[in-house]
Amino acid sequence: MKIYILIINYKTEDLIGNAVRSFKEENVNTHIIILDNGSTEASYKALKEAIGEEIEVIRSEKNLGYSMGANYLAEHMQNTYDDCEYIFFFNPDAIATENMLGTLYKTLSTYPNAAAVSPLLYDMKGEIEFNGMIIDWKNCKIANVSNNLENPNKMREIDSFHGCAVLIDTKKFFEAGMFYEDLFIYYDEPFLSMEFKERGYVSLFEPDAIVHHHGSYSSGADSPFKNHLLTRNHILFFKKYGTSNKFLCHYLKPLRMIIYYLKRFNFKSVQAIIVGMLDALRGKVGAP
């Protein structure tokens, strides 16, 4: 059994070397493939220097975003190798702890109806970033961290996995249509999780597997770019899968964010959110 570790590089050569080296503590057979996303000769050279010649690197001169980049890597893997039973998508700004991947594999292989499993994520402050994702369909909200549960760090079924670190059954991944490429980035996980669910599969959270995540390294923690795509993709998600047909429900979160940024005189983010709302209304998708 071999697990293919697929990493999309977003010009984080200073971090990706640590991400790759963290898998040396694994007790499972792995093969790492990195996509140099938006590749130039300079970035490709820097990446190879950071990780060494033994790691497979493929290039895309165009920035494919997360969803298309992840699919590009998966299709390359599928077309190149014949033992692709499991895919592990991993962010370049994350660090795996000892035997994290082996723990995820044990969990995923134990549950035949499971399509994906994500580990417990800590941010660089040592605080919990992800221990499950809950979708509040009534109020059109997604909670990334489910601290409101009685046992939040118990292995359980979740509404959506986390794209920073997720082990996926390859057959189920392709059966579900892979990631929705029109999103470019953000909300890729809940979209695919819903496609899994519609086919009778579940996503799991495994607290005994731990990853430390830098977070928002490529797009900025609070950038207009991020707010634009988060807004658009949030609305598209609840319009497609949501149980509420109320127009206001889909737009409630963006409207609250506009108020939040107006109070802080952050007009660039206000403008980005409004553009995201208009894009969702017009059905404009893809890269901004």
Rosetta blueprint (number, residue, H / E / L):
1 M L
2 K E
3 I E
4 Y E
5 I E
6 L E
7 I E
8 I E
9 N E
10 Y L
11 K L
12 T L
13 E H
14 D H
15 L H
16 I H
17 G H
18 N H
19 A H
20 V H
21 R H
22 S H
23 F H
24 K H
25 E H
26 E L
27 N L
28 V L
29 N E
30 T E
31 H E
32 I E
33 I E
34 I E
35 L E
36 D E
37 N E
38 G L
39 S L
40 T L
41 E H
42 A H
43 S H
44 Y H
45 K H
46 A H
47 L H
48 K H
49 E H
50 A H
51 I H
52 G L
53 E L
54 E L
55 I L
56 E E
57 V E
58 I E
59 R E
60 S E
61 E L
62 K L
63 N L
64 L L
65 G H
66 Y H
67 S H
68 M H
69 G H
70 A H
71 N H
72 Y H
73 L H
74 A H
75 E H
76 H H
77 M H
78 Q H
79 N H
80 T H
81 Y L
82 D L
83 D L
84 C L
85 E L
86 Y E
87 I E
88 F E
89 F E
90 F E
91 N L
92 P L
93 D L
94 A E
95 I E
96 A E
97 T L
98 E L
99 N L
100 M H
101 L H
102 G H
103 T H
104 L H
105 Y H
106 K H
107 T H
108 L H
109 S H
110 T H
111 Y L
112 P L
113 N L
114 A E
115 A E
116 A E
117 V E
118 S E
119 P E
120 L E
121 L E
122 Y E
123 D E
124 M L
125 K L
126 G L
127 E L
128 I E
129 E E
130 F E
131 N L
132 G L
133 M L
134 I E
135 I E
136 D E
137 W L
138 K L
139 N L
140 C L
141 K E
142 I E
143 A E
144 N L
145 V L
146 S L
147 N L
148 N L
149 L L
150 E L
151 N L
152 P L
153 N L
154 K L
155 M L
156 R E
157 E E
158 I E
159 D L
160 S L
161 F L
162 H L
163 G L
164 C L
165 A E
166 V E
167 L E
168 I E
169 D E
170 T H
171 K H
172 K H
173 F H
174 F H
175 E H
176 A L
177 G L
178 M L
179 F L
180 Y L
181 E H
182 D H
183 L H
184 F L
185 I L
186 Y L
187 Y L
188 D H
189 E H
190 P H
191 F H
192 L H
193 S H
194 M H
195 E H
196 F H
197 K H
198 E H
199 R L
200 G L
201 Y L
202 V E
203 S E
204 L E
205 F E
206 E E
207 P E
208 D E
209 A E
210 I E
211 V E
212 H E
213 H E
214 H L
215 G L
216 S L
217 Y L
218 S L
219 S L
220 G L
221 A L
222 D L
223 S L
224 P H
225 F H
226 K H
227 N H
228 H H
229 L H
230 L H
231 T H
232 R H
233 N H
234 H H
235 I H
236 L H
237 F H
238 F H
239 K H
240 K H
241 Y H
242 G L
243 T L
244 S L
245 N L
246 K L
247 F H
248 L H
249 C H
250 H H
251 Y H
252 L H
253 K H
254 P H
255 L H
256 R H
257 M H
258 I H
259 I H
260 Y H
261 Y H
262 L H
263 K H
264 R L
265 F L
266 N L
267 F H
268 K H
269 S H
270 V H
271 Q H
272 A H
273 I H
274 I H
275 V H
276 G H
277 M H
278 L H
279 D H
280 A H
281 L H
282 R H
283 G L
284 K L
285 V L
286 G L
287 A L
288 P L
